[in-house]
Amino acid sequence: MVSGVRLVVLGKQGAGKGTQCTRLSHHYVVPHVSTGDMLRAAVKSRTQLGLRAQELMDQGELVPDQLIMEMVGQRLAHADARSRGFVLDGAPRTLSQAKMLDEVLAPDLLDLVIDLDVPTQVVLRRLAARRVCVDCGTNYSVSQPPLIRGTCDICGGEVVQREDDTEDAIQRRLELYQRQTKPLLDFYGQADLLVRVNGSGSADLVTRRAIRAIDTALARRGRPPSEGV
Protein backbone atom coordinates (compact mmCIF):
# COMPACT_ATOMS: atom_id res chain seq x y z
CA MET A 1 0.00 0.00 0.00
CA VAL A 2 1.18 3.54 -0.75
CA SER A 3 2.23 5.38 2.39
CA GLY A 4 -0.14 8.04 3.70
CA VAL A 5 0.37 11.79 3.76
CA ARG A 6 -0.82 14.87 5.70
CA LEU A 7 -1.40 17.40 2.96
CA VAL A 8 -3.04 20.80 2.44
CA VAL A 9 -3.88 21.95 -1.10
CA LEU A 10 -4.21 25.67 -1.79
CA GLY A 11 -5.07 27.52 -4.99
CA LYS A 12 -7.27 30.17 -6.53
CA GLN A 13 -10.91 29.46 -7.23
CA GLY A 14 -10.96 27.54 -10.49
CA ALA A 15 -7.43 26.19 -10.05
CA GLY A 16 -8.73 22.61 -9.96
CA LYS A 17 -8.28 21.95 -6.23
CA GLY A 18 -11.28 19.67 -5.92
CA THR A 19 -10.20 17.45 -8.82
CA GLN A 20 -6.60 17.22 -7.64
CA CYS A 21 -7.55 16.62 -3.99
CA THR A 22 -9.76 13.70 -5.01
CA ARG A 23 -7.01 12.21 -7.16
CA LEU A 24 -4.33 12.67 -4.49
CA SER A 25 -6.55 11.17 -1.79
CA HIS A 26 -7.01 8.06 -3.95
CA HIS A 27 -3.31 7.81 -4.75
CA TYR A 28 -2.15 8.08 -1.13
CA VAL A 29 -5.19 6.20 0.25
CA VAL A 30 -6.22 8.96 2.64
CA PRO A 31 -9.53 10.81 3.11
CA HIS A 32 -10.29 13.92 1.07
CA VAL A 33 -11.39 16.39 3.75
CA SER A 34 -13.33 19.18 2.03
CA THR A 35 -14.64 22.04 4.17
CA GLY A 36 -17.22 22.86 1.49
CA ASP A 37 -18.57 19.30 1.54
CA MET A 38 -18.60 19.20 5.34
CA LEU A 39 -20.37 22.54 5.59
CA ARG A 40 -23.04 21.53 3.07
CA ALA A 41 -23.57 18.22 4.90
CA ALA A 42 -23.80 19.93 8.29
CA VAL A 43 -26.35 22.45 7.00
CA LYS A 44 -28.38 19.76 5.22
CA SER A 45 -28.48 17.46 8.26
CA ARG A 46 -29.17 20.42 10.59
CA THR A 47 -26.44 19.58 13.06
CA GLN A 48 -25.72 22.14 15.78
CA LEU A 49 -22.68 23.33 13.85
CA GLY A 50 -24.68 23.42 10.61
CA LEU A 51 -27.45 25.49 12.17
CA ARG A 52 -24.91 28.01 13.48
CA ALA A 53 -23.26 28.23 10.06
CA GLN A 54 -26.62 28.56 8.26
CA GLU A 55 -27.69 31.41 10.53
CA LEU A 56 -24.51 33.32 9.75
CA MET A 57 -24.77 32.72 6.00
CA ASP A 58 -28.43 33.78 5.99
CA GLN A 59 -27.31 37.08 7.51
CA GLY A 60 -24.73 37.49 4.75
CA GLU A 61 -21.85 36.85 7.15
CA LEU A 62 -18.77 34.70 6.57
CA VAL A 63 -18.47 31.53 8.62
CA PRO A 64 -15.79 32.48 11.22
CA ASP A 65 -12.39 30.81 11.43
CA GLN A 66 -13.19 29.24 14.80
CA LEU A 67 -16.29 27.50 13.47
CA ILE A 68 -14.56 26.25 10.32
CA MET A 69 -11.63 24.85 12.28
CA GLU A 70 -13.91 23.27 14.86
CA MET A 71 -15.50 21.36 11.98
CA VAL A 72 -12.09 20.44 10.54
CA GLY A 73 -10.82 19.32 13.94
CA GLN A 74 -13.78 17.01 14.43
CA ARG A 75 -13.16 15.36 11.05
CA LEU A 76 -9.40 15.01 11.50
CA ALA A 77 -10.01 13.26 14.82
CA HIS A 78 -11.58 10.30 12.98
CA ALA A 79 -9.54 7.10 12.88
CA ASP A 80 -8.88 7.17 9.12
CA ALA A 81 -7.31 10.64 9.23
CA ARG A 82 -5.39 9.94 12.43
CA SER A 83 -3.90 6.69 11.19
CA ARG A 84 -3.02 7.52 7.56
CA GLY A 85 -3.38 11.25 7.07
CA PHE A 86 -5.58 13.39 4.82
CA VAL A 87 -5.80 15.77 1.90
CA LEU A 88 -7.31 18.99 3.26
CA ASP A 89 -9.26 21.11 0.78
CA GLY A 90 -10.74 24.53 1.63
CA ALA A 91 -8.80 25.23 4.80
CA PRO A 92 -6.76 26.86 6.04
CA ARG A 93 -7.70 30.04 4.18
CA THR A 94 -6.22 32.53 6.63
CA LEU A 95 -3.16 32.75 8.85
CA SER A 96 -5.44 32.38 11.87
CA GLN A 97 -6.82 29.10 10.50
CA ALA A 98 -3.28 27.84 9.79
CA LYS A 99 -2.26 28.39 13.40
CA MET A 100 -5.45 26.67 14.61
CA LEU A 101 -4.67 23.73 12.32
CA ASP A 102 -1.24 23.37 13.93
CA GLU A 103 -2.99 23.15 17.32
CA VAL A 104 -5.45 20.55 15.99
CA LEU A 105 -2.64 18.36 14.61
CA ALA A 106 -0.19 18.68 17.51
CA PRO A 107 2.07 16.91 18.23
CA ASP A 108 2.00 15.82 14.55
CA LEU A 109 2.82 18.19 11.71
CA LEU A 110 1.76 18.63 8.11
CA ASP A 111 3.92 16.87 5.53
CA LEU A 112 3.43 19.45 2.79
CA VAL A 113 1.34 22.35 1.50
CA ILE A 114 0.75 22.38 -2.27
CA ASP A 115 -0.09 25.68 -3.97
CA LEU A 116 -1.70 25.00 -7.36
CA ASP A 117 -0.43 27.88 -9.47
CA VAL A 118 -2.74 28.78 -12.39
CA PRO A 119 -2.64 32.13 -14.28
CA THR A 120 -5.55 34.44 -13.52
CA GLN A 121 -6.74 34.56 -17.15
CA VAL A 122 -6.98 30.75 -17.23
CA VAL A 123 -8.97 30.76 -13.98
CA LEU A 124 -11.33 33.42 -15.33
CA ARG A 125 -12.09 31.29 -18.39
CA ARG A 126 -12.63 28.17 -16.28
CA LEU A 127 -14.97 29.86 -13.80
CA ALA A 128 -17.02 31.58 -16.50
CA ALA A 129 -17.67 28.12 -18.00
CA ARG A 130 -18.26 26.41 -14.63
CA ARG A 131 -21.56 24.82 -13.67
CA VAL A 132 -22.24 23.53 -10.13
CA CYS A 133 -24.67 21.10 -8.48
CA VAL A 134 -26.70 23.05 -5.92
CA ASP A 135 -26.99 19.99 -3.65
CA CYS A 136 -23.59 18.27 -3.53
CA GLY A 137 -21.32 20.94 -5.05
CA THR A 138 -19.96 18.76 -7.88
CA ASN A 139 -18.38 20.91 -10.58
CA TYR A 140 -19.10 20.63 -14.30
CA SER A 141 -18.36 22.92 -17.24
CA VAL A 142 -19.82 23.96 -20.55
CA SER A 143 -17.41 21.56 -22.28
CA GLN A 144 -17.94 18.74 -19.73
CA PRO A 145 -21.62 18.86 -18.73
CA PRO A 146 -23.50 16.18 -16.76
CA LEU A 147 -24.83 13.22 -18.73
CA ILE A 148 -28.38 14.52 -18.40
CA ARG A 149 -28.54 18.25 -19.02
CA GLY A 150 -29.03 20.23 -15.80
CA THR A 151 -28.98 17.11 -13.57
CA CYS A 152 -26.02 16.06 -11.42
CA ASP A 153 -24.51 12.65 -12.26
CA ILE A 154 -23.67 12.09 -8.57
CA CYS A 155 -26.79 13.01 -6.62
CA GLY A 156 -29.44 14.05 -9.16
CA GLY A 157 -29.44 17.67 -7.96
CA GLU A 158 -29.88 20.69 -10.21
CA VAL A 159 -26.76 21.87 -12.05
CA VAL A 160 -26.62 25.65 -12.52
CA GLN A 161 -24.26 28.54 -13.16
CA ARG A 162 -23.45 30.30 -9.91
CA GLU A 163 -24.79 33.85 -9.70
CA ASP A 164 -21.35 35.10 -8.66
CA ASP A 165 -19.53 33.44 -11.59
CA THR A 166 -19.53 36.66 -13.60
CA GLU A 167 -16.18 38.13 -14.64
CA ASP A 168 -16.42 41.12 -12.27
CA ALA A 169 -17.44 38.96 -9.30
CA ILE A 170 -14.73 36.41 -10.07
CA GLN A 171 -12.10 39.15 -10.29
CA ARG A 172 -13.14 40.47 -6.86
CA ARG A 173 -12.94 36.98 -5.35
CA LEU A 174 -9.49 36.44 -6.82
CA GLU A 175 -8.24 39.76 -5.45
CA LEU A 176 -9.61 38.86 -2.00
CA TYR A 177 -7.96 35.44 -2.22
CA GLN A 178 -4.60 37.00 -3.05
CA ARG A 179 -4.81 39.39 -0.08
CA GLN A 180 -5.88 36.68 2.37
CA THR A 181 -3.52 34.01 1.13
CA LYS A 182 -0.20 35.87 0.89
CA PRO A 183 0.41 35.74 4.68
CA LEU A 184 -0.55 32.05 4.58
CA LEU A 185 1.93 31.30 1.80
CA ASP A 186 4.64 33.23 3.68
CA PHE A 187 3.84 31.25 6.85
CA TYR A 188 4.18 27.87 5.17
CA GLY A 189 7.15 29.00 3.10
CA GLN A 190 9.06 29.96 6.25
CA ALA A 191 8.20 26.54 7.70
CA ASP A 192 9.69 24.86 4.58
CA LEU A 193 6.37 23.17 3.87
CA LEU A 194 5.25 25.04 0.74
CA VAL A 195 5.66 23.71 -2.80
CA ARG A 196 4.18 25.43 -5.85
CA VAL A 197 2.85 23.12 -8.55
CA ASN A 198 2.03 24.30 -12.07
CA GLY A 199 -1.75 23.80 -12.29
CA SER A 200 -2.04 24.45 -16.03
CA GLY A 201 -2.61 21.60 -18.45
CA SER A 202 -4.63 18.41 -18.28
CA ALA A 203 -5.78 17.01 -14.94
CA ASP A 204 -3.55 13.96 -15.46
CA LEU A 205 -0.49 16.12 -16.06
CA VAL A 206 -1.14 18.27 -12.97
CA THR A 207 -1.64 15.13 -10.85
CA ARG A 208 1.72 13.73 -11.98
CA ARG A 209 3.42 17.03 -11.12
CA ALA A 210 1.80 17.10 -7.68
CA ILE A 211 2.71 13.49 -6.84
CA ARG A 212 6.30 14.10 -7.96
CA ALA A 213 6.51 17.19 -5.71
CA ILE A 214 5.02 15.36 -2.72
CA ASP A 215 7.25 12.29 -3.14
CA THR A 216 10.34 14.48 -3.49
CA ALA A 217 9.49 16.29 -0.25
CA LEU A 218 8.80 13.03 1.59
CA ALA A 219 12.03 11.49 0.29
CA ARG A 220 14.00 14.34 1.86
CA ARG A 221 12.57 13.13 5.17
CA GLY A 222 13.55 9.53 4.55
CA ARG A 223 10.14 8.28 3.39
CA PRO A 224 9.95 6.01 0.33
CA PRO A 225 8.33 7.32 -2.87
CA SER A 226 4.78 6.26 -3.70
CA GLU A 227 4.12 3.65 -6.34
CA GLY A 228 2.61 3.90 -9.80
CA VAL A 229 3.88 7.39 -10.68
C-alpha atoms as a printed R data frame, in Angstrom:
    type eleno elety resid chain resno       x      y       z
1   ATOM     1    CA   MET     A     1   0.000  0.000   0.000
2   ATOM     2    CA   VAL     A     2   1.178  3.544  -0.753
3   ATOM     3    CA   SER     A     3   2.226  5.377   2.392
4   ATOM     4    CA   GLY     A     4  -0.144  8.041   3.699
5   ATOM     5    CA   VAL     A     5   0.372 11.792   3.758
6   ATOM     6    CA   ARG     A     6  -0.818 14.871   5.705
7   ATOM     7    CA   LEU     A     7  -1.404 17.401   2.956
8   ATOM     8    CA   VAL     A     8  -3.038 20.804   2.438
9   ATOM     9    CA   VAL     A     9  -3.878 21.945  -1.100
10  ATOM    10    CA   LEU     A    10  -4.214 25.672  -1.792
11  ATOM    11    CA   GLY     A    11  -5.065 27.517  -4.988
12  ATOM    12    CA   LYS     A    12  -7.272 30.172  -6.529
13  ATOM    13    CA   GLN     A    13 -10.912 29.464  -7.226
14  ATOM    14    CA   GLY     A    14 -10.955 27.544 -10.492
15  ATOM    15    CA   ALA     A    15  -7.427 26.186 -10.048
16  ATOM    16    CA   GLY     A    16  -8.725 22.615  -9.960
17  ATOM    17    CA   LYS     A    17  -8.275 21.954  -6.234
18  ATOM    18    CA   GLY     A    18 -11.283 19.666  -5.921
19  ATOM    19    CA   THR     A    19 -10.195 17.453  -8.817
20  ATOM    20    CA   GLN     A    20  -6.600 17.218  -7.637
21  ATOM    21    CA   CYS     A    21  -7.549 16.624  -3.994
22  ATOM    22    CA   THR     A    22  -9.762 13.703  -5.011
23  ATOM    23    CA   ARG     A    23  -7.014 12.207  -7.163
24  ATOM    24    CA   LEU     A    24  -4.334 12.665  -4.486
25  ATOM    25    CA   SER     A    25  -6.552 11.172  -1.789
26  ATOM    26    CA   HIS     A    26  -7.014  8.059  -3.950
27  ATOM    27    CA   HIS     A    27  -3.309  7.812  -4.745
28  ATOM    28    CA   TYR     A    28  -2.151  8.082  -1.133
29  ATOM    29    CA   VAL     A    29  -5.185  6.196   0.246
30  ATOM    30    CA   VAL     A    30  -6.224  8.963   2.641
31  ATOM    31    CA   PRO     A    31  -9.534 10.805   3.110
32  ATOM    32    CA   HIS     A    32 -10.294 13.917   1.075
33  ATOM    33    CA   VAL     A    33 -11.394 16.391   3.749
34  ATOM    34    CA   SER     A    34 -13.325 19.183   2.028
35  ATOM    35    CA   THR     A    35 -14.635 22.040   4.170
36  ATOM    36    CA   GLY     A    36 -17.217 22.856   1.492
37  ATOM    37    CA   ASP     A    37 -18.569 19.297   1.536
38  ATOM    38    CA   MET     A    38 -18.601 19.199   5.338
39  ATOM    39    CA   LEU     A    39 -20.370 22.535   5.586
40  ATOM    40    CA   ARG     A    40 -23.038 21.527   3.075
41  ATOM    41    CA   ALA     A    41 -23.569 18.221   4.897
42  ATOM    42    CA   ALA     A    42 -23.801 19.926   8.288
43  ATOM    43    CA   VAL     A    43 -26.354 22.449   7.000
44  ATOM    44    CA   LYS     A    44 -28.382 19.761   5.221
45  ATOM    45    CA   SER     A    45 -28.477 17.462   8.264
46  ATOM    46    CA   ARG     A    46 -29.173 20.418  10.586
47  ATOM    47    CA   THR     A    47 -26.441 19.583  13.062
48  ATOM    48    CA   GLN     A    48 -25.724 22.136  15.781
49  ATOM    49    CA   LEU     A    49 -22.682 23.329  13.846
50  ATOM    50    CA   GLY     A    50 -24.676 23.419  10.610
51  ATOM    51    CA   LEU     A    51 -27.446 25.491  12.168
52  ATOM    52    CA   ARG     A    52 -24.910 28.006  13.483
53  ATOM    53    CA   ALA     A    53 -23.259 28.234  10.058
54  ATOM    54    CA   GLN     A    54 -26.617 28.564   8.256
55  ATOM    55    CA   GLU     A    55 -27.691 31.406  10.534
56  ATOM    56    CA   LEU     A    56 -24.511 33.325   9.752
57  ATOM    57    CA   MET     A    57 -24.775 32.722   5.997
58  ATOM    58    CA   ASP     A    58 -28.435 33.777   5.990
59  ATOM    59    CA   GLN     A    59 -27.307 37.078   7.513
60  ATOM    60    CA   GLY     A    60 -24.729 37.493   4.751
61  ATOM    61    CA   GLU     A    61 -21.851 36.846   7.147
62  ATOM    62    CA   LEU     A    62 -18.775 34.695   6.568
63  ATOM    63    CA   VAL     A    63 -18.468 31.534   8.623
64  ATOM    64    CA   PRO     A    64 -15.792 32.480  11.220
65  ATOM    65    CA   ASP     A    65 -12.391 30.812  11.434
66  ATOM    66    CA   GLN     A    66 -13.186 29.241  14.802
67  ATOM    67    CA   LEU     A    67 -16.289 27.503  13.470
68  ATOM    68    CA   ILE     A    68 -14.560 26.248  10.318
69  ATOM    69    CA   MET     A    69 -11.626 24.852  12.280
70  ATOM    70    CA   GLU     A    70 -13.914 23.270  14.858
71  ATOM    71    CA   MET     A    71 -15.503 21.360  11.979
72  ATOM    72    CA   VAL     A    72 -12.089 20.443  10.538
73  ATOM    73    CA   GLY     A    73 -10.820 19.324  13.940
74  ATOM    74    CA   GLN     A    74 -13.782 17.009  14.433
75  ATOM    75    CA   ARG     A    75 -13.159 15.364  11.054
76  ATOM    76    CA   LEU     A    76  -9.396 15.012  11.496
77  ATOM    77    CA   ALA     A    77 -10.006 13.264  14.820
78  ATOM    78    CA   HIS     A    78 -11.583 10.300  12.978
79  ATOM    79    CA   ALA     A    79  -9.540  7.097  12.884
80  ATOM    80    CA   ASP     A    80  -8.879  7.171   9.123
81  ATOM    81    CA   ALA     A    81  -7.314 10.636   9.225
82  ATOM    82    CA   ARG     A    82  -5.386  9.944  12.428
83  ATOM    83    CA   SER     A    83  -3.903  6.690  11.186
84  ATOM    84    CA   ARG     A    84  -3.022  7.515   7.556
85  ATOM    85    CA   GLY     A    85  -3.384 11.248   7.070
86  ATOM    86    CA   PHE     A    86  -5.579 13.390   4.822
87  ATOM    87    CA   VAL     A    87  -5.805 15.773   1.898
88  ATOM    88    CA   LEU     A    88  -7.307 18.990   3.265
89  ATOM    89    CA   ASP     A    89  -9.259 21.108   0.783
90  ATOM    90    CA   GLY     A    90 -10.745 24.534   1.627
91  ATOM    91    CA   ALA     A    91  -8.802 25.230   4.804
92  ATOM    92    CA   PRO     A    92  -6.762 26.856   6.045
93  ATOM    93    CA   ARG     A    93  -7.696 30.035   4.182
94  ATOM    94    CA   THR     A    94  -6.221 32.530   6.628
95  ATOM    95    CA   LEU     A    95  -3.156 32.749   8.852
96  ATOM    96    CA   SER     A    96  -5.436 32.383  11.870
97  ATOM    97    CA   GLN     A    97  -6.820 29.100  10.503
98  ATOM    98    CA   ALA     A    98  -3.284 27.843   9.790
99  ATOM    99    CA   LYS     A    99  -2.262 28.389  13.404
100 ATOM   100    CA   MET     A   100  -5.449 26.673  14.607
101 ATOM   101    CA   LEU     A   101  -4.671 23.727  12.325
102 ATOM   102    CA   ASP     A   102  -1.245 23.368  13.928
103 ATOM   103    CA   GLU     A   103  -2.986 23.146  17.315
104 ATOM   104    CA   VAL     A   104  -5.452 20.554  15.991
105 ATOM   105    CA   LEU     A   105  -2.642 18.362  14.606
106 ATOM   106    CA   ALA     A   106  -0.185 18.684  17.514
107 ATOM   107    CA   PRO     A   107   2.068 16.907  18.233
108 ATOM   108    CA   ASP     A   108   2.004 15.816  14.553
109 ATOM   109    CA   LEU     A   109   2.818 18.187  11.709
110 ATOM   110    CA   LEU     A   110   1.765 18.629   8.107
111 ATOM   111    CA   ASP     A   111   3.920 16.866   5.527
112 ATOM   112    CA   LEU     A   112   3.427 19.445   2.793
113 ATOM   113    CA   VAL     A   113   1.345 22.353   1.498
114 ATOM   114    CA   ILE     A   114   0.750 22.376  -2.266
115 ATOM   115    CA   ASP     A   115  -0.087 25.678  -3.968
116 ATOM   116    CA   LEU     A   116  -1.698 25.002  -7.358
117 ATOM   117    CA   ASP     A   117  -0.435 27.878  -9.472
118 ATOM   118    CA   VAL     A   118  -2.736 28.782 -12.389
119 ATOM   119    CA   PRO     A   119  -2.637 32.127 -14.283
120 ATOM   120    CA   THR     A   120  -5.554 34.442 -13.522
121 ATOM   121    CA   GLN     A   121  -6.737 34.558 -17.146
122 ATOM   122    CA   VAL     A   122  -6.981 30.748 -17.226
123 ATOM   123    CA   VAL     A   123  -8.965 30.763 -13.984
124 ATOM   124    CA   LEU     A   124 -11.328 33.425 -15.329
125 ATOM   125    CA   ARG     A   125 -12.094 31.285 -18.385
126 ATOM   126    CA   ARG     A   126 -12.627 28.173 -16.281
127 ATOM   127    CA   LEU     A   127 -14.971 29.862 -13.801
128 ATOM   128    CA   ALA     A   128 -17.019 31.576 -16.502
129 ATOM   129    CA   ALA     A   129 -17.673 28.123 -18.000
130 ATOM   130    CA   ARG     A   130 -18.264 26.414 -14.632
131 ATOM   131    CA   ARG     A   131 -21.564 24.817 -13.667
132 ATOM   132    CA   VAL     A   132 -22.236 23.525 -10.127
133 ATOM   133    CA   CYS     A   133 -24.670 21.101  -8.478
134 ATOM   134    CA   VAL     A   134 -26.698 23.049  -5.922
135 ATOM   135    CA   ASP     A   135 -26.992 19.986  -3.650
136 ATOM   136    CA   CYS     A   136 -23.589 18.274  -3.533
137 ATOM   137    CA   GLY     A   137 -21.317 20.937  -5.050
138 ATOM   138    CA   THR     A   138 -19.958 18.759  -7.876
139 ATOM   139    CA   ASN     A   139 -18.383 20.911 -10.584
140 ATOM   140    CA   TYR     A   140 -19.104 20.627 -14.295
141 ATOM   141    CA   SER     A   141 -18.356 22.921 -17.236
142 ATOM   142    CA   VAL     A   142 -19.824 23.955 -20.555
143 ATOM   143    CA   SER     A   143 -17.406 21.556 -22.276
144 ATOM   144    CA   GLN     A   144 -17.936 18.742 -19.727
145 ATOM   145    CA   PRO     A   145 -21.619 18.855 -18.728
146 ATOM   146    CA   PRO     A   146 -23.502 16.177 -16.763
147 ATOM   147    CA   LEU     A   147 -24.827 13.215 -18.733
148 ATOM   148    CA   ILE     A   148 -28.382 14.521 -18.395
149 ATOM   149    CA   ARG     A   149 -28.544 18.253 -19.016
150 ATOM   150    CA   GLY     A   150 -29.035 20.226 -15.803
151 ATOM   151    CA   THR     A   151 -28.980 17.114 -13.567
152 ATOM   152    CA   CYS     A   152 -26.018 16.056 -11.421
153 ATOM   153    CA   ASP     A   153 -24.515 12.649 -12.258
154 ATOM   154    CA   ILE     A   154 -23.668 12.086  -8.573
155 ATOM   155    CA   CYS     A   155 -26.790 13.013  -6.618
156 ATOM   156    CA   GLY     A   156 -29.442 14.055  -9.157
157 ATOM   157    CA   GLY     A   157 -29.438 17.671  -7.957
158 ATOM   158    CA   GLU     A   158 -29.881 20.686 -10.206
159 ATOM   159    CA   VAL     A   159 -26.758 21.868 -12.045
160 ATOM   160    CA   VAL     A   160 -26.615 25.649 -12.520
161 ATOM   161    CA   GLN     A   161 -24.256 28.538 -13.160
162 ATOM   162    CA   ARG     A   162 -23.450 30.303  -9.907
163 ATOM   163    CA   GLU     A   163 -24.786 33.852  -9.698
164 ATOM   164    CA   ASP     A   164 -21.348 35.103  -8.661
165 ATOM   165    CA   ASP     A   165 -19.530 33.439 -11.588
166 ATOM   166    CA   THR     A   166 -19.529 36.660 -13.601
167 ATOM   167    CA   GLU     A   167 -16.178 38.126 -14.645
168 ATOM   168    CA   ASP     A   168 -16.416 41.120 -12.266
169 ATOM   169    CA   ALA     A   169 -17.441 38.958  -9.302
170 ATOM   170    CA   ILE     A   170 -14.731 36.406 -10.068
171 ATOM   171    CA   GLN     A   171 -12.101 39.152 -10.289
172 ATOM   172    CA   ARG     A   172 -13.144 40.474  -6.864
173 ATOM   173    CA   ARG     A   173 -12.937 36.982  -5.353
174 ATOM   174    CA   LEU     A   174  -9.493 36.440  -6.819
175 ATOM   175    CA   GLU     A   175  -8.242 39.765  -5.450
176 ATOM   176    CA   LEU     A   176  -9.611 38.862  -1.998
177 ATOM   177    CA   TYR     A   177  -7.956 35.445  -2.219
178 ATOM   178    CA   GLN     A   178  -4.602 37.002  -3.047
179 ATOM   179    CA   ARG     A   179  -4.811 39.392  -0.076
180 ATOM   180    CA   GLN     A   180  -5.885 36.681   2.372
181 ATOM   181    CA   THR     A   181  -3.519 34.010   1.131
182 ATOM   182    CA   LYS     A   182  -0.201 35.868   0.885
183 ATOM   183    CA   PRO     A   183   0.408 35.738   4.677
184 ATOM   184    CA   LEU     A   184  -0.553 32.055   4.583
185 ATOM   185    CA   LEU     A   185   1.929 31.297   1.804
186 ATOM   186    CA   ASP     A   186   4.636 33.226   3.677
187 ATOM   187    CA   PHE     A   187   3.840 31.245   6.850
188 ATOM   188    CA   TYR     A   188   4.180 27.866   5.170
189 ATOM   189    CA   GLY     A   189   7.149 29.001   3.097
190 ATOM   190    CA   GLN     A   190   9.055 29.958   6.247
191 ATOM   191    CA   ALA     A   191   8.201 26.537   7.700
192 ATOM   192    CA   ASP     A   192   9.694 24.864   4.577
193 ATOM   193    CA   LEU     A   193   6.367 23.166   3.872
194 ATOM   194    CA   LEU     A   194   5.252 25.040   0.737
195 ATOM   195    CA   VAL     A   195   5.662 23.707  -2.798
196 ATOM   196    CA   ARG     A   196   4.183 25.425  -5.849
197 ATOM   197    CA   VAL     A   197   2.852 23.122  -8.549
198 ATOM   198    CA   ASN     A   198   2.032 24.299 -12.070
199 ATOM   199    CA   GLY     A   199  -1.755 23.804 -12.294
200 ATOM   200    CA   SER     A   200  -2.039 24.454 -16.031
201 ATOM   201    CA   GLY     A   201  -2.611 21.603 -18.454
202 ATOM   202    CA   SER     A   202  -4.626 18.410 -18.275
203 ATOM   203    CA   ALA     A   203  -5.779 17.010 -14.944
204 ATOM   204    CA   ASP     A   204  -3.549 13.959 -15.464
205 ATOM   205    CA   LEU     A   205  -0.485 16.123 -16.063
206 ATOM   206    CA   VAL     A   206  -1.141 18.266 -12.974
207 ATOM   207    CA   THR     A   207  -1.639 15.130 -10.846
208 ATOM   208    CA   ARG     A   208   1.720 13.732 -11.977
209 ATOM   209    CA   ARG     A   209   3.422 17.029 -11.123
210 ATOM   210    CA   ALA     A   210   1.805 17.100  -7.679
211 ATOM   211    CA   ILE     A   211   2.715 13.486  -6.839
212 ATOM   212    CA   ARG     A   212   6.297 14.102  -7.963
213 ATOM   213    CA   ALA     A   213   6.509 17.189  -5.708
214 ATOM   214    CA   ILE     A   214   5.019 15.356  -2.724
215 ATOM   215    CA   ASP     A   215   7.249 12.293  -3.137
216 ATOM   216    CA   THR     A   216  10.344 14.475  -3.486
217 ATOM   217    CA   ALA     A   217   9.495 16.292  -0.248
218 ATOM   218    CA   LEU     A   218   8.797 13.031   1.592
219 ATOM   219    CA   ALA     A   219  12.032 11.491   0.292
220 ATOM   220    CA   ARG     A   220  14.001 14.343   1.862
221 ATOM   221    CA   ARG     A   221  12.573 13.131   5.171
222 ATOM   222    CA   GLY     A   222  13.545  9.527   4.554
223 ATOM   223    CA   ARG     A   223  10.135  8.278   3.388
224 ATOM   224    CA   PRO     A   224   9.949  6.013   0.327
225 ATOM   225    CA   PRO     A   225   8.332  7.322  -2.868
226 ATOM   226    CA   SER     A   226   4.777  6.262  -3.696
227 ATOM   227    CA   GLU     A   227   4.120  3.654  -6.341
228 ATOM   228    CA   GLY     A   228   2.610  3.904  -9.802
229 ATOM   229    CA   VAL     A   229   3.879  7.390 -10.683
